[in-house]
Structures are given as structure tokens and as C-alpha cells.
């Protein structure tokens, strides 16, 4: 873990490179902000940070996974099968992925994915989530939200024998330039 007990921010004034298929990095405790000159997560590494990451110049994820609630950087690149995602929601808390960058590129092999990271399943059997449009199922939830300007999480499905799927997560990208050859996903999921 990075950071010290009782501290709210981890400041590393240099470029940080995390790589290797057995490398998992995260904060010393929940709620810490990470400030770095630049951050590169590569070579099958898994980097998990539950609050904000501030990379002054560049954030690169290459053939690796970055799981966070958001980041700010001048430039961001996802390449070589990179995955940028956020945390699963529960009945107590929902998480979003907030991205603020000057320019961002997602290559054709990479994705930003908040599938199943929305509201937890609840309700009666046969109900489906209805964010931004009418959902399927025998008794879908009422339509809410605007698919052109998402500002809420997807509703989970109804419960069948205690099982259901979570709704799609919330991804907000603020960028001066955005090139997406890969995928941006925020679908609901099936039963876990």
C-alpha cells in the first residue's frame, strides 16, 4: 500500500511506473488522494485507487487495469488491452468514474468499462432498469434520466430467487480532445 496512516494525500513529485503481472498497488487506507508527476500502469499490473488520482502531465494504462473513482491529467492514454474501470456499487454506496483531461485516447484494444457498476438489484421479479429509455421485463422501472447527458447510475434489475443484475455505472469524461477507437461501456449486467 502507498501512503501513511492518518494522511489524506500521497504526493510523489516524480513519474510513477507500475508494471508486472503480479503487482497490485493501492492506498494505505480508503479516501486518499494520489498526486504524481505522471502515472504509467503497464505489463498486466493492477492499480486500484478508491478516490482521486492527479497526474500532472500524463496517465497511461497499457496492457493493465486501473480501477479508480476518477483522475485528472493533461493527457491520458489507454492502449494494448488496457481496462479503466470503477468500483461496484452496493446498497450503501454508488461509485462513478470521473475523468478530467486535456486529451484522451482509447486504442482499439482498450476500454473504459462501468458495466454492472450502477445501482444494486432490487425490486420485484421481472423488473428491468430504465435509465434513458424503456427497459425490458414484465414490469420495467419507470424511465428516468437523459441518455445524451448521463448524470445518474443505472437501476438494477428485479430480484428473482434472490438474484439480479446491477445497473450500468456512471462515467463522466471532460476532455478538450477525445479519440475512442476502443469501447466505453456502462451496461447493466446479468445475475452475478
GIVEN-V784304 format. One record per run of one state. SS is the DSSP state (hx for helix, st for strand, lp for the rest). FROM is the first residue (numbers start at 0). LEN is the number of residues. If there is no record, write none. Layout:
SS|FROM|LEN, SS|FROM|LEN
This chain:
lp|0|1, st|1|1, lp|2|6, st|8|11, lp|19|4, st|23|2, lp|25|1, st|26|1, lp|27|5, st|32|10, lp|42|3, st|45|17, lp|62|2, st|64|15, lp|79|3, st|82|3, lp|85|10, st|95|11, lp|106|4, st|110|3, lp|113|17, st|130|1, lp|131|12, st|143|1, lp|144|15, st|159|1, lp|160|2, st|162|1, lp|163|6, st|169|11, lp|180|2, st|182|3, lp|185|7
